[in-house]
């Protein structure tokens, strides 16, 4: 009986020892779990590409807004106070340079016209007095001093008239009887993008808001918001693609023409300016835009097509060919992307082959 028990214990010990020796096989199976083998039908559903070394050109996606080209933005103020008799332009109208925008009845203009009439009469009197002084000087009635005084009076009258004429030239009423009417005209060709005047309104010269704002909308600005940590990556001259919410399928190409110098402390952003052609007038001030800035980092990097990436559990993976229809799941570190490529800083070697088309399908096998 004791012999049987002893024999049983030996068998159990040998069994347990055998289990311990087989334990390393579990580790081998764990390593093999990163390998995927496809059959011939599955292989036809994928495409592959080679890991390349190339210049790193990444994209930075920014939000932005369309606004007026302020180099061609002209605010219109009234140079005189008065009451608005008529408004000839509305917001959105296209106006030509010199076109009448509004007409005012102005006491200021009436005052300058009165000064002009007085100055004209004073000049006529001074001219007549000078002629008389010259004649009387010939007959020894006037002295040379009297003639010089008449000449000085005449010169003063001429200067006074020129001063008043300068005022009236500004108001384009020189030499005419306008009945104290002042005309506000457009300084440039463009669109009326804002209007703050109506008939019957009293206008003062100290108004801080323009009565009209005229903009040349053949070009517009796109102001892109650059976060503080991205500022070192962007510089003047970087190319960019711009799309708007209104026209998502219409990509416009531009170049960053100027970087701002002031940071918006509330949003921690700085603005980058892009000037866009707008001959078709489809871009309107206030439109929201997506700005994709192309960054040339001037260094070599490993590049794989973006479709080769699989993102799972906060980690990027690629499927690397191991030959004979076998592929390895490989974790990689991505340092930047553009519209075509992802740049890998860790996890791949040059000339390795990765799955492009249907990489997620292969990863899930």
Residue, then its C-alpha position, 0 to 999 in steps of 0.5 A: x500500500x505504501x509503495x502505491x502511495x509513493x508511486x502516486x506522489x512521484x507521478x504528481x511531482x513529475x506532472x508538476x515539473x512538466x508544467x513548469x518546464x512548459x511555462x516558457x511556451x506561454x511567453x513565446x505565444x505572447x510574442x507571437x500574438x503581435x504577428x498576423x498572417x493573412x491568406x491569399x484572399x486577404x492579401x489582395x485587399x491590402x496595399x503596402x508602401x516603403x518607409x522613406x526618409x524625406x524632408x519633414x513638412x508638417x501641417x498645423x491646423x488653425x482656426x481663423x476669421x475673414x476680415x477686411x483688407x485694412x490697407x484698403x479700408x477707408x472710414x468716412x467722417x464729416x468735416x462739418x457739423x450739420x443735419x443730414x438731408x439725404x443718404x444716397x448709399x446703403x450697406x452693401x452698395x458698391x460705390x465709385x470714388x467721388x460718388x455722393x454718399x450723403x448730403x448735409x445742411x451745415x451752418x459751418x459751410x454757411x459760415x465759411x461761405x460768408x467769410x469767403x464773400x467778405x474776403x472777396x470784398x476786402x480784396x476788391x477794396x484793398x486792390x482799389x485802395x492800392x490803385x488810388x495810392x499809386x495815383x496819388x503818389x504820382x501827384x505827391x499827395x501820398x507819400x511812399x509810406x502811404x503806398x507801402x501801407x496800401x500794398x501791405x493791406x492788399x497782401x493781407x487781403x490776398x492771404x485772407x482770401x487764400x485761407x478761406x479758399x483752402x477751407x472751402x476747397x476741402x468742402x468742394x464749395x469754392x466759388x459757388x453758392x451752395x446754400x450751406x449744403x455739404x456733400x459727403x463723397x466716397x474717397x475710393x471705389x469699393x463696397x459700403x461695409x458699414x453705415x451709421x447715418x440716417x436722414x434727419x440725424x445731427x452730425x458733429x465733427x467730434x463723432x468718433x464713429x465713421x458715418x460710412x466705411x468703404x472697403x475694397x473687397x477684391x482682397x481680404x485678410x484671413x486672421x489665423x489664431x496661433x496658440x502660444x506654444x505653436x508660435x515658434x513653428x510659424x514664420x512669414x512666408x509659410x504657405x497655407x490652405x484656407x477653407x471656409x464654413x460656407x465653401x468647405x470644398x473650395x480650397x484657397x492658397x495663400x501665404x502668411x504675410x505678417x505675424x502679430x506682435x501682441x498676444x491675446x492674454x484671454x485666449x493665449x493666441x497671436x494672429x497671423x495674417x494671410x491676404x487672399x484674392x477675392x475677385x469673385x466676392x465670395x469671401x465676406x467679413x466675419x466668415x469662419x475659416x480653417x487655416x492649414x499652415x505647411x511647416x518646413x522643418x528643414x530636417x530629414x525624417x522617416x515618413x509613412x502614408x497617413x493611412x498606414x496609421x492605426x490609433x488604438x488606446x492612445x497609441x499609434x501602430x503600423x503593420x510592418x511586413x515580416x515576409x510570407x504574408x506575415x505582419x507585425x503590430x508595431x507601436x510608433x511615435x509620431x512627431x508630425x503630419x501633413x495631408x499625405x504623410x506622418x513622420x515617425x520619430x520612433x518604432x520604424x527603420x528606413x526601407x521597412x514595408x508597412x500596410x497602407x490600404x486596410x491597415x486597421x483591418x489587418x490590425x484587427x486580425 
